[in-house]
């Protein structure tokens, strides 16, 4: 897969949000690395229970009694001299993210398709950088400002709210682990920020 490196944006892992009440309600929260705080965007990725636990264990520095699957992959990489150069989240379609593992053993370089949760879990263990495309950031990300003002109370439709208030509402839903509502607002934001061109509708 050919990549335009100028179109890539580096991202970091902020953490995993979990719910003890709603089983299976987990989200991996990613954030773009930007020099300008106003340009920072966050991307929530829904992940499974096993992947969420694996990522959380690594983030929290917990040493499991036996190697997890992602630990096994990392050990195999080390044993055979394989380097994970980077991870690229290259696709976002129908709410599903897809990623590539860029591997190199010093002689052969290969790209392996992977679920984003698996790719991130392995990247955290190897120290590999994680990237995505500007299109995915625009489509699936939402702006985040540390000093954002609280949104005003309105009785308008969500579609009528300004982008800033939509983004703040989405952040609250993510913080409360209400991912279905967050996804609905994410779609509205995507339509407002990336309107279809004439002839595409």
Backbone as ProteinMPNN parsed JSONL, in Angstrom:
{"seq_chain_A": "XXXXXXXXXXXXXXXXXXXXXXXXXXXXXXXXXXXXXXXXXXXXXXXXXXXXXXXXXXXXXXXXXXXXXXXXXXXXXXXXXXXXXXXXXXXXXXXXXXXXXXXXXXXXXXXXXXXXXXXXXXXXXXXXXXXXXXXXXXXXXXXXXXXXXXXXXXXXXXXXXXXXXXXXXXXXXXXXXXXXXXXXXXXXXXXXXXXXXXXXX", "coords_chain_A": {"N_chain_A": [[0.844, -1.205, 0.0], [0.687, 2.102, -1.008], [1.792, 5.07, 0.532], [1.129, 8.458, 1.3], [3.237, 10.332, 2.894], [3.09, 12.957, 3.664], [0.49, 13.271, 4.166], [-0.047, 12.085, 6.518], [-0.837, 11.957, 10.012], [0.474, 12.136, 13.214], [-0.506, 10.3, 16.086], [-1.461, 9.813, 19.534], [-1.983, 7.568, 22.306], [-4.5, 8.061, 24.591], [-5.975, 6.672, 26.492], [-8.106, 4.08, 27.906], [-11.579, 3.89, 28.155], [-13.832, 2.548, 30.436], [-16.67, 0.587, 31.443], [-18.226, -0.631, 34.281], [-20.771, -1.439, 34.473], [-22.058, -1.677, 31.944], [-21.356, -4.209, 30.081], [-18.849, -4.802, 27.692], [-18.766, -2.228, 26.765], [-16.461, -0.401, 25.733], [-13.935, 1.962, 24.888], [-11.247, 3.065, 22.947], [-9.273, 5.836, 23.289], [-7.876, 8.15, 21.208], [-5.519, 10.739, 20.325], [-4.557, 13.501, 18.356], [-1.205, 14.614, 17.716], [-0.191, 17.737, 18.024], [1.335, 20.928, 17.363], [-0.068, 23.222, 17.679], [-2.417, 23.933, 20.049], [-5.104, 24.437, 19.482], [-5.579, 22.93, 17.272], [-5.76, 20.335, 17.98], [-7.245, 17.126, 17.895], [-9.514, 14.565, 18.864], [-10.01, 11.024, 18.7], [-12.298, 8.545, 19.09], [-12.246, 5.024, 19.412], [-14.046, 2.151, 19.156], [-13.535, -0.829, 20.958], [-12.93, -4.351, 21.621], [-13.487, -6.417, 24.574], [-11.251, -8.028, 25.36], [-9.139, -6.807, 23.948], [-9.273, -4.232, 24.992], [-8.569, -4.717, 27.653], [-5.958, -5.656, 27.299], [-4.663, -3.396, 26.256], [-5.08, -1.583, 28.359], [-3.669, -2.849, 30.43], [-1.026, -2.559, 29.533], [-0.796, 0.251, 29.432], [-1.071, 0.879, 32.114], [1.113, -0.274, 33.191], [1.092, -2.855, 34.242], [2.165, -6.115, 35.053], [1.314, -9.044, 33.652], [0.621, -12.412, 34.866], [1.037, -14.416, 33.02], [2.1, -14.286, 29.571], [0.194, -12.14, 27.467], [-1.7, -12.265, 24.37], [-0.79, -10.162, 22.709], [1.643, -9.634, 23.891], [2.958, -11.951, 23.192], [3.179, -11.695, 20.405], [4.947, -9.524, 20.346], [7.213, -10.664, 21.55], [7.854, -12.584, 19.627], [8.543, -10.909, 17.499], [10.886, -9.728, 18.531], [12.464, -12.038, 18.858], [12.937, -12.884, 16.25], [14.154, -10.761, 15.072], [12.552, -8.708, 14.038], [11.302, -5.558, 13.301], [8.794, -3.362, 14.341], [8.012, -0.777, 12.566], [6.137, 1.275, 12.416], [2.662, 2.068, 12.995], [-0.198, 2.412, 10.991], [-3.293, 3.855, 10.853], [-5.418, 3.419, 8.44], [-7.932, 3.354, 7.287], [-11.389, 4.204, 7.573], [-14.46, 3.1, 7.706], [-17.912, 2.741, 7.574], [-18.038, 3.015, 10.344], [-15.948, 1.461, 11.237], [-12.544, 1.023, 11.959], [-9.429, 0.437, 10.243], [-6.137, -0.918, 10.211], [-2.557, -0.857, 9.494], [0.318, -2.819, 10.061], [3.582, -1.931, 9.861], [6.261, -3.693, 9.066], [9.704, -4.707, 9.408], [12.551, -6.614, 8.799], [15.135, -5.987, 8.361], [15.896, -6.926, 5.958], [13.634, -7.563, 4.466], [10.678, -5.721, 3.962], [7.393, -5.498, 5.061], [3.836, -4.96, 4.932], [1.229, -5.513, 7.101], [-2.156, -6.208, 7.407], [-4.369, -5.275, 10.035], [-6.559, -5.384, 12.915], [-7.428, -2.312, 14.413], [-7.352, -2.126, 17.211], [-5.7, -4.295, 17.924], [-3.356, -3.554, 16.579], [-2.667, -1.165, 17.884], [-2.28, -2.096, 20.502], [0.005, -3.691, 20.179], [1.793, -1.779, 19.215], [2.094, -0.133, 21.45], [3.57, -1.8, 23.073], [5.947, -2.112, 21.718], [6.876, 0.401, 21.33], [6.451, 1.687, 18.975], [5.552, 4.276, 16.672], [2.338, 5.778, 16.047], [0.135, 6.452, 13.403], [-2.32, 8.272, 11.463], [-4.553, 9.185, 8.769], [-5.139, 12.457, 7.356], [-7.69, 12.687, 6.351], [-9.132, 10.786, 7.809], [-8.904, 11.849, 10.368], [-10.38, 14.2, 10.004], [-12.859, 13.094, 9.419], [-13.556, 11.27, 11.497], [-12.653, 12.358, 13.852], [-12.877, 14.727, 16.608], [-12.838, 18.104, 17.713], [-10.958, 19.244, 20.517], [-10.701, 21.218, 23.339], [-8.964, 22.368, 26.065], [-9.776, 24.484, 27.644], [-12.404, 24.882, 26.992], [-15.579, 26.516, 26.801], [-18.552, 25.954, 28.733], [-21.315, 24.45, 27.135], [-24.242, 26.213, 26.061], [-27.72, 26.001, 27.064], [-30.027, 24.774, 24.81], [-32.95, 24.502, 22.765], [-32.901, 23.7, 20.241], [-32.604, 21.63, 17.274], [-30.076, 19.069, 17.097], [-28.614, 19.295, 14.731], [-28.762, 22.014, 14.287], [-27.09, 23.221, 16.059], [-24.027, 25.015, 16.748], [-20.687, 24.069, 15.659], [-18.81, 24.016, 17.782], [-20.348, 23.606, 20.096], [-21.492, 21.139, 19.483], [-19.204, 19.534, 19.49], [-18.443, 19.743, 22.161], [-20.62, 18.538, 23.421], [-20.363, 15.983, 22.401], [-17.953, 15.235, 23.586], [-18.748, 15.091, 26.281], [-20.537, 12.921, 26.162], [-18.753, 10.885, 25.456], [-17.114, 10.879, 27.721], [-18.972, 10.01, 29.553], [-19.341, 7.498, 28.666], [-21.308, 7.015, 26.81], [-21.546, 5.885, 24.042], [-23.074, 5.471, 21.717], [-24.659, 7.75, 21.439], [-22.599, 9.597, 21.206], [-21.511, 8.786, 18.776], [-23.598, 9.449, 17.035], [-23.549, 12.236, 17.142], [-21.007, 12.592, 16.165], [-21.338, 11.893, 13.475], [-22.973, 13.997, 12.633], [-21.251, 16.167, 12.969], [-19.318, 15.449, 11.094], [-20.787, 15.732, 8.73], [-21.244, 18.475, 8.763], [-18.694, 19.582, 8.681], [-17.544, 18.436, 6.47], [-19.111, 18.816, 3.939], [-20.937, 17.232, 1.282], [-19.737, 17.397, -2.076], [-21.038, 19.068, -4.966], [-22.861, 16.965, -7.074], [-22.011, 14.688, -5.853], [-23.945, 13.862, -4.189]], "CA_chain_A": [[0.0, 0.0, 0.0], [1.461, 3.325, -1.108], [1.349, 6.095, 1.475], [1.607, 9.824, 1.155], [3.624, 10.648, 4.265], [2.66, 14.316, 3.978], [-0.919, 13.208, 4.534], [-0.167, 11.36, 7.777], [-0.857, 12.718, 11.259], [0.837, 11.27, 14.336], [-1.464, 10.307, 17.185], [-1.044, 9.124, 20.751], [-3.053, 6.889, 23.046], [-4.834, 8.717, 25.856], [-6.407, 5.678, 27.461], [-9.297, 3.251, 27.671], [-12.706, 4.162, 29.047], [-14.496, 1.284, 30.721], [-17.898, 0.629, 32.237], [-18.446, -1.85, 35.054], [-22.196, -1.777, 34.379], [-22.352, -2.091, 30.581], [-20.316, -5.101, 29.582], [-18.524, -4.609, 26.287], [-18.719, -0.8, 26.43], [-15.087, 0.077, 25.859], [-13.476, 2.808, 23.795], [-9.857, 3.501, 22.93], [-9.283, 7.258, 22.97], [-6.654, 8.603, 20.559], [-5.453, 12.19, 20.172], [-3.513, 13.952, 17.447], [-0.081, 15.338, 18.307], [-0.134, 19.001, 17.289], [2.013, 22.052, 18.005], [-1.109, 24.21, 17.964], [-3.456, 23.31, 20.886], [-6.416, 24.586, 18.864], [-5.701, 21.974, 16.172], [-5.837, 18.979, 18.536], [-8.509, 16.423, 17.719], [-9.561, 13.257, 19.502], [-10.689, 9.998, 17.922], [-12.675, 7.364, 19.88], [-12.31, 3.778, 18.651], [-14.676, 1.088, 19.941], [-12.709, -2.037, 20.964], [-13.475, -5.468, 22.369], [-13.081, -6.542, 25.972], [-9.889, -8.558, 25.468], [-8.202, -5.799, 23.466], [-9.284, -3.139, 25.963], [-7.792, -5.154, 28.808], [-4.555, -5.729, 26.903], [-4.162, -2.022, 26.147], [-5.075, -0.999, 29.696], [-2.563, -3.462, 31.188], [0.229, -1.934, 29.104], [-0.802, 1.658, 29.833], [-0.951, 0.962, 33.569], [2.366, -0.887, 33.611], [0.83, -4.079, 34.996], [2.83, -7.294, 34.5], [0.448, -10.223, 33.819], [1.326, -13.616, 35.29], [1.422, -15.104, 31.791], [2.046, -13.353, 28.44], [-1.023, -11.996, 26.684], [-1.467, -12.492, 22.941], [0.025, -9.088, 22.147], [2.996, -9.849, 24.407], [3.516, -13.044, 22.398], [3.59, -11.099, 19.132], [6.132, -8.705, 20.593], [8.324, -11.579, 21.796], [8.217, -13.161, 18.333], [9.253, -9.865, 16.754], [12.233, -9.619, 19.092], [13.199, -13.285, 18.63], [13.305, -13.025, 14.842], [14.749, -9.521, 14.575], [11.567, -7.945, 13.276], [10.981, -4.248, 13.891], [7.548, -2.686, 13.978], [8.446, 0.594, 12.305], [5.035, 2.182, 12.757], [1.294, 1.617, 12.731], [-0.993, 3.42, 10.291], [-4.745, 3.663, 10.755], [-5.55, 3.896, 7.063], [-9.302, 3.318, 6.775], [-12.532, 4.34, 8.483], [-15.619, 2.866, 6.855], [-19.067, 2.183, 8.304], [-17.753, 3.026, 11.771], [-14.883, 0.508, 11.563], [-11.192, 1.45, 11.606], [-8.505, -0.619, 9.834], [-4.759, -0.457, 10.378], [-1.45, -1.614, 8.934], [1.574, -2.961, 10.784], [4.709, -1.807, 8.937], [7.3, -4.525, 9.663], [10.966, -4.763, 8.681], [13.551, -7.451, 9.466], [16.439, -5.579, 7.877], [16.02, -7.386, 4.574], [12.317, -7.493, 3.832], [9.679, -4.862, 4.606], [6.038, -5.916, 4.704], [2.717, -4.318, 5.608], [0.236, -6.523, 7.464], [-3.433, -5.634, 7.822], [-4.706, -5.662, 11.409], [-7.554, -4.58, 13.608], [-6.773, -1.171, 15.043], [-7.107, -2.418, 18.625], [-4.513, -5.147, 17.988], [-2.2, -2.782, 16.129], [-2.307, -0.218, 18.942], [-1.768, -2.872, 21.636], [1.37, -4.095, 19.857], [2.607, -0.562, 19.115], [2.402, 0.316, 22.808], [4.58, -2.693, 23.643], [7.207, -1.985, 20.991], [7.279, 1.8, 21.262], [6.279, 2.184, 17.612], [4.668, 5.43, 16.524], [1.034, 5.501, 15.451], [-0.29, 7.527, 12.51], [-3.54, 8.114, 10.692], [-4.589, 10.143, 7.668], [-5.872, 13.695, 7.632], [-9.091, 12.446, 6.033], [-9.754, 10.08, 8.929], [-9.004, 12.816, 11.469], [-11.503, 15.087, 9.7], [-14.107, 12.334, 9.386], [-13.878, 10.573, 12.742], [-12.172, 13.085, 15.023], [-13.598, 15.914, 17.06], [-11.933, 19.07, 18.338], [-10.95, 19.255, 21.973], [-10.011, 22.376, 23.911], [-8.919, 22.228, 27.523], [-10.483, 25.583, 28.292], [-13.677, 25.107, 26.3], [-16.674, 26.997, 27.633], [-19.664, 25.028, 28.83], [-22.334, 24.757, 26.14], [-25.499, 26.778, 26.549], [-28.882, 25.147, 26.909], [-30.821, 25.141, 23.643], [-34.002, 23.562, 22.399], [-32.782, 23.482, 18.814], [-32.154, 20.317, 16.861], [-28.618, 18.941, 17.141], [-28.066, 19.795, 13.471], [-28.753, 23.478, 14.299], [-26.095, 23.717, 17.001], [-22.712, 25.285, 16.164], [-19.733, 22.966, 15.785], [-18.166, 23.995, 19.091], [-21.252, 22.987, 21.064], [-21.598, 19.733, 19.134], [-17.979, 18.876, 19.933], [-18.469, 19.674, 23.617], [-21.61, 17.522, 23.782], [-19.784, 14.688, 22.08], [-16.964, 14.938, 24.623], [-19.464, 14.677, 27.483], [-21.049, 11.573, 25.951], [-17.616, 9.965, 25.519], [-16.713, 10.798, 29.126], [-19.999, 9.235, 30.261], [-19.367, 6.186, 28.027], [-22.53, 6.901, 26.016], [-20.89, 5.912, 22.747], [-24.025, 5.55, 20.614], [-24.991, 9.164, 21.273], [-21.392, 10.264, 20.711], [-21.377, 8.448, 17.363], [-24.602, 10.219, 16.301], [-23.049, 13.609, 17.016], [-19.83, 12.521, 15.298], [-21.822, 11.912, 12.096], [-23.453, 15.352, 12.343], [-20.054, 17.001, 12.826], [-18.691, 15.093, 9.823], [-21.58, 16.335, 7.65], [-21.103, 19.936, 8.799], [-17.317, 19.97, 8.352], [-17.198, 17.888, 5.155], [-20.335, 18.688, 3.147], [-20.704, 16.593, -0.021], [-19.633, 18.312, -3.205], [-22.134, 18.942, -5.925], [-22.69, 15.806, -7.934], [-21.713, 13.524, -5.025], [-25.113, 13.507, -3.387]], "C_chain_A": [[0.874, 1.247, 0.0], [0.887, 4.386, -0.172], [1.923, 7.449, 1.089], [1.935, 10.315, 2.557], [3.238, 12.068, 4.663], [1.211, 14.351, 4.441], [-1.14, 12.509, 5.87], [-0.096, 12.299, 8.972], [-0.501, 11.762, 12.392], [-0.181, 11.408, 15.459], [-0.885, 9.552, 18.379], [-2.252, 8.51, 21.433], [-3.274, 7.614, 24.37], [-5.262, 7.705, 26.909], [-7.623, 4.912, 27.001], [-10.369, 3.679, 28.659], [-13.48, 2.874, 29.199], [-15.746, 1.507, 31.563], [-18.055, -0.7, 32.958], [-19.888, -2.327, 34.939], [-22.524, -2.348, 33.002], [-21.198, -2.924, 30.044], [-20.099, -4.881, 28.092], [-18.445, -3.157, 25.871], [-17.323, -0.25, 26.709], [-14.743, 0.953, 24.667], [-12.018, 3.179, 24.013], [-9.855, 4.957, 22.487], [-7.909, 7.671, 22.456], [-6.691, 10.119, 20.407], [-4.3, 12.555, 19.247], [-2.433, 14.711, 18.212], [0.138, 16.594, 17.472], [0.644, 20.042, 18.084], [1.004, 23.114, 18.441], [-2.211, 23.533, 18.782], [-4.843, 23.382, 20.261], [-6.644, 23.586, 17.741], [-5.853, 20.541, 16.664], [-7.225, 18.39, 18.328], [-8.4, 15.046, 18.358], [-10.399, 12.295, 18.662], [-11.03, 8.819, 18.833], [-12.803, 6.146, 18.966], [-12.916, 2.698, 19.55], [-13.832, -0.178, 19.818], [-13.382, -3.113, 21.811], [-12.91, -5.535, 23.773], [-11.627, -6.981, 26.098], [-8.859, -7.523, 25.044], [-8.122, -4.621, 24.43], [-8.441, -3.498, 27.189], [-6.306, -5.181, 28.496], [-3.929, -4.347, 26.817], [-4.056, -1.387, 27.526], [-3.93, -1.549, 30.537], [-1.245, -2.793, 30.836], [0.313, -0.476, 29.551], [-0.556, 1.821, 31.328], [0.321, 0.307, 34.103], [2.194, -2.141, 34.443], [1.514, -5.256, 34.297], [1.937, -8.52, 34.717], [1.265, -11.45, 34.196], [1.807, -14.434, 34.099], [1.289, -14.132, 30.63], [0.676, -13.333, 27.772], [-0.677, -12.175, 25.204], [-0.567, -11.424, 22.331], [1.457, -9.129, 22.682], [3.699, -10.927, 23.585], [3.992, -12.515, 21.042], [4.881, -10.3, 19.304], [7.365, -9.574, 20.816], [8.802, -12.224, 20.496], [8.978, -12.158, 17.475], [10.705, -9.782, 17.223], [13.071, -10.853, 18.762], [13.7, -13.404, 17.2], [13.819, -11.72, 14.231], [13.829, -8.686, 13.718], [11.255, -6.641, 14.019], [9.622, -3.77, 13.403], [7.889, -1.212, 13.816], [7.381, 1.615, 12.7], [3.715, 1.478, 12.501], [0.571, 2.752, 12.013], [-2.458, 3.014, 10.288], [-5.142, 4.276, 9.417], [-6.986, 3.958, 6.551], [-10.31, 3.502, 7.896], [-13.775, 4.257, 7.628], [-16.71, 2.184, 7.658], [-18.782, 2.055, 9.786], [-16.633, 2.103, 12.202], [-13.542, 1.037, 11.067], [-10.367, 0.23, 11.183], [-7.089, -0.057, 9.859], [-3.769, -1.372, 9.668], [-0.299, -1.648, 9.92], [2.696, -2.905, 9.749], [5.91, -2.499, 9.58], [8.543, -4.58, 8.776], [11.952, -5.621, 9.468], [14.972, -7.128, 9.022], [16.684, -5.987, 6.445], [14.718, -7.199, 3.805], [11.406, -6.593, 4.65], [8.299, -5.293, 4.128], [5.023, -5.106, 5.506], [1.65, -5.375, 5.859], [-1.022, -5.827, 7.982], [-3.8, -6.151, 9.211], [-5.871, -4.831, 11.918], [-6.814, -3.467, 14.343], [-6.465, -1.432, 16.512], [-5.869, -3.284, 18.795], [-3.262, -4.364, 17.634], [-1.727, -1.822, 17.224], [-1.701, -0.95, 20.136], [-0.318, -3.292, 21.397], [2.288, -2.874, 19.783], [3.004, -0.058, 20.494], [3.522, -0.523, 23.42], [5.945, -2.544, 22.972], [7.721, -0.545, 20.937], [7.151, 2.399, 19.877], [5.316, 3.37, 17.589], [3.393, 5.029, 15.78], [0.615, 6.713, 14.627], [-1.672, 7.224, 11.958], [-3.53, 9.175, 9.606], [-5.389, 11.384, 8.071], [-7.362, 13.518, 7.343], [-9.799, 11.754, 7.19], [-9.903, 11.011, 10.134], [-10.207, 13.726, 11.254], [-12.837, 14.363, 9.802], [-14.516, 11.795, 10.752], [-13.463, 11.328, 13.998], [-13.065, 14.249, 15.406], [-12.617, 16.806, 17.811], [-12.061, 19.001, 19.848], [-10.118, 20.418, 22.457], [-10.09, 22.273, 25.425], [-9.756, 23.292, 28.212], [-11.808, 25.895, 27.595], [-14.741, 25.588, 27.275], [-17.78, 25.951, 27.658], [-20.729, 25.405, 27.808], [-23.597, 25.317, 26.784], [-26.627, 25.784, 26.327], [-29.72, 25.651, 25.736], [-31.91, 24.102, 23.435], [-33.967, 23.292, 20.9], [-32.437, 22.023, 18.525], [-30.63, 20.27, 16.945], [-27.978, 19.515, 15.886], [-27.946, 21.317, 13.45], [-27.71, 24.063, 15.232], [-24.781, 24.013, 16.287], [-21.748, 24.143, 16.456], [-19.144, 22.868, 17.182], [-19.049, 23.305, 20.129], [-21.459, 21.507, 20.767], [-20.393, 18.964, 19.654], [-17.955, 18.725, 21.45], [-19.474, 18.617, 24.088], [-21.054, 16.125, 23.521], [-18.757, 14.284, 23.134], [-17.64, 14.457, 25.9], [-19.99, 13.249, 27.342], [-19.921, 10.545, 26.009], [-17.188, 9.777, 26.963], [-17.694, 9.956, 29.938], [-20.163, 7.828, 29.684], [-20.68, 5.93, 27.299], [-22.127, 6.981, 24.542], [-21.854, 6.001, 21.567], [-24.412, 7.002, 20.368], [-23.802, 9.946, 20.736], [-21.22, 10.011, 19.22], [-22.373, 9.229, 16.511], [-24.121, 11.648, 16.085], [-21.836, 13.642, 16.103], [-20.242, 12.581, 13.828], [-22.304, 13.309, 11.703], [-22.273, 16.286, 12.115], [-19.388, 16.737, 11.483], [-19.445, 15.722, 8.653], [-21.386, 17.842, 7.59], [-19.71, 20.381, 8.356], [-16.87, 19.476, 6.985], [-18.454, 17.704, 4.312], [-20.024, 18.053, 1.808], [-20.645, 17.635, -1.133], [-20.79, 18.077, -4.15], [-21.855, 17.782, -6.867], [-22.395, 14.542, -7.157], [-22.921, 13.038, -4.248], [-25.983, 12.519, -4.124]], "O_chain_A": [[1.7, 1.434, 0.893], [-0.326, 4.579, -0.091], [3.054, 7.556, 0.615], [1.04, 10.673, 3.322], [3.076, 12.362, 5.847], [0.76, 15.331, 5.033], [-2.279, 12.355, 6.311], [0.613, 13.305, 8.948], [-1.106, 10.698, 12.52], [-0.659, 12.506, 15.745], [0.051, 8.763, 18.246], [-3.394, 8.887, 21.169], [-2.349, 7.762, 25.169], [-4.946, 7.862, 28.089], [-8.103, 5.067, 25.879], [-10.106, 3.815, 29.854], [-13.755, 2.184, 28.217], [-15.856, 2.489, 32.296], [-18.024, -1.762, 32.338], [-20.198, -3.473, 35.265], [-23.188, -3.379, 32.898], [-20.182, -2.384, 29.605], [-21.056, -4.787, 27.324], [-18.089, -2.87, 24.728], [-17.052, 0.293, 27.78], [-15.213, 0.707, 23.556], [-11.611, 3.555, 25.112], [-10.381, 5.28, 21.421], [-6.908, 7.561, 23.164], [-7.767, 10.717, 20.365], [-3.209, 11.993, 19.342], [-2.707, 15.363, 19.22], [0.603, 16.513, 16.336], [0.621, 20.046, 19.315], [1.2, 23.807, 19.44], [-2.884, 22.641, 18.266], [-5.67, 22.497, 20.479], [-7.778, 23.406, 17.297], [-6.052, 19.628, 15.862], [-8.241, 19.05, 18.551], [-7.327, 14.443, 18.388], [-11.362, 12.692, 18.004], [-10.116, 8.147, 19.31], [-13.389, 6.224, 17.887], [-12.35, 2.371, 20.593], [-13.451, -0.566, 18.714], [-14.279, -2.832, 22.606], [-11.978, -4.81, 24.12], [-10.857, -6.383, 26.849], [-7.825, -7.369, 25.694], [-7.045, -4.074, 24.663], [-7.688, -2.666, 27.696], [-5.485, -4.78, 29.322], [-2.796, -4.146, 27.254], [-3.063, -0.729, 27.834], [-3.289, -0.802, 31.276], [-0.439, -2.492, 31.716], [1.366, -0.02, 29.997], [0.086, 2.779, 31.759], [0.582, 0.325, 35.306], [3.053, -2.464, 35.263], [1.445, -5.372, 33.074], [1.811, -8.992, 35.847], [2.454, -11.53, 33.889], [2.859, -15.07, 34.16], [0.45, -13.233, 30.683], [0.073, -14.381, 27.541], [0.497, -12.23, 24.836], [0.316, -11.735, 21.531], [2.385, -8.701, 21.994], [4.895, -10.826, 23.314], [5.086, -12.854, 20.59], [5.795, -10.401, 18.486], [8.446, -9.253, 20.322], [10.003, -12.392, 20.284], [9.945, -12.517, 16.803], [11.631, -9.767, 16.413], [14.249, -10.733, 18.426], [14.77, -13.963, 16.961], [13.907, -11.596, 13.009], [14.273, -8.029, 12.777], [10.979, -6.646, 15.219], [9.339, -3.774, 12.205], [8.036, -0.486, 14.8], [7.687, 2.676, 13.244], [3.668, 0.424, 11.867], [0.712, 3.917, 12.385], [-2.815, 1.951, 9.779], [-5.197, 5.498, 9.276], [-7.241, 4.546, 5.499], [-10.118, 3.024, 9.014], [-14.119, 5.2, 6.915], [-16.471, 1.184, 8.334], [-19.226, 1.102, 10.426], [-16.378, 1.961, 13.398], [-13.411, 1.446, 9.913], [-10.573, -0.871, 11.692], [-6.866, 1.118, 9.569], [-4.093, -2.499, 9.293], [0.028, -0.637, 10.542], [2.751, -3.747, 8.853], [6.508, -1.972, 10.518], [8.448, -4.508, 7.55], [12.168, -5.391, 10.658], [15.9, -7.898, 9.273], [17.579, -5.457, 5.788], [14.704, -6.744, 2.662], [11.363, -6.686, 5.876], [8.068, -5.434, 2.927], [5.31, -4.633, 6.606], [1.216, -6.056, 4.929], [-0.963, -4.977, 8.87], [-3.573, -7.319, 9.526], [-6.138, -3.733, 11.429], [-5.703, -3.668, 14.833], [-5.423, -1.002, 17.008], [-5.07, -3.049, 19.701], [-2.232, -4.486, 18.298], [-0.526, -1.687, 17.459], [-0.722, -0.485, 20.719], [0.497, -3.251, 22.319], [3.431, -2.928, 20.238], [4.132, 0.397, 20.686], [4.33, -0.012, 24.196], [6.976, -2.817, 23.586], [8.862, -0.303, 20.544], [7.669, 3.484, 19.615], [4.386, 3.447, 18.391], [3.376, 4.078, 14.998], [0.72, 7.852, 15.081], [-2.134, 6.083, 11.979], [-2.6, 9.978, 9.529], [-6.199, 11.354, 8.997], [-8.201, 14.124, 8.009], [-10.936, 12.095, 7.517], [-10.912, 10.965, 10.837], [-10.964, 13.998, 12.186], [-13.834, 14.95, 10.223], [-15.689, 11.857, 11.122], [-13.881, 10.969, 15.099], [-13.902, 14.695, 14.621], [-11.688, 16.324, 18.459], [-13.136, 18.733, 20.385], [-8.971, 20.592, 22.044], [-11.172, 22.109, 25.989], [-10.375, 23.032, 29.244], [-12.272, 27.035, 27.608], [-14.806, 25.137, 28.418], [-17.926, 25.163, 26.723], [-21.014, 26.59, 27.638], [-23.968, 24.944, 27.897], [-26.518, 24.858, 25.523], [-30.077, 26.828, 25.684], [-31.792, 22.962, 23.881], [-34.907, 22.717, 20.351], [-32.031, 21.279, 19.418], [-29.969, 21.306, 16.874], [-26.925, 20.148, 15.957], [-27.138, 21.866, 12.701], [-27.465, 25.269, 15.207], [-24.447, 23.334, 15.317], [-21.961, 23.354, 17.376], [-18.991, 21.769, 17.716], [-18.564, 22.517, 20.941], [-21.589, 20.702, 21.69], [-20.539, 17.868, 20.196], [-17.501, 17.705, 21.969], [-19.208, 17.887, 25.043], [-21.25, 15.205, 24.315], [-18.697, 13.12, 23.53], [-17.162, 13.519, 26.537], [-19.904, 12.456, 28.28], [-20.105, 9.454, 26.549], [-16.927, 8.654, 27.394], [-17.306, 9.275, 30.887], [-21.007, 7.056, 30.14], [-21.121, 4.787, 27.178], [-22.334, 7.999, 23.881], [-21.497, 6.547, 20.523], [-24.485, 7.44, 19.22], [-23.964, 10.848, 19.914], [-20.83, 10.912, 18.477], [-22.049, 9.632, 15.393], [-24.262, 12.206, 14.997], [-21.646, 14.599, 15.353], [-19.581, 13.238, 13.023], [-22.074, 13.756, 10.579], [-22.283, 17.097, 11.189], [-18.947, 17.667, 10.807], [-18.83, 16.191, 7.696], [-21.362, 18.427, 6.507], [-19.56, 21.431, 7.731], [-15.934, 20.02, 6.399], [-18.83, 16.575, 3.999], [-18.958, 18.3, 1.244], [-21.391, 18.614, -1.135], [-21.432, 17.027, -4.134], [-20.749, 17.639, -7.388], [-22.504, 13.442, -7.698], [-22.919, 11.93, -3.712], [-27.018, 12.1, -3.605]]}, "name": "protein", "num_of_chains": 1, "seq": "XXXXXXXXXXXXXXXXXXXXXXXXXXXXXXXXXXXXXXXXXXXXXXXXXXXXXXXXXXXXXXXXXXXXXXXXXXXXXXXXXXXXXXXXXXXXXXXXXXXXXXXXXXXXXXXXXXXXXXXXXXXXXXXXXXXXXXXXXXXXXXXXXXXXXXXXXXXXXXXXXXXXXXXXXXXXXXXXXXXXXXXXXXXXXXXXXXXXXXXXX"}
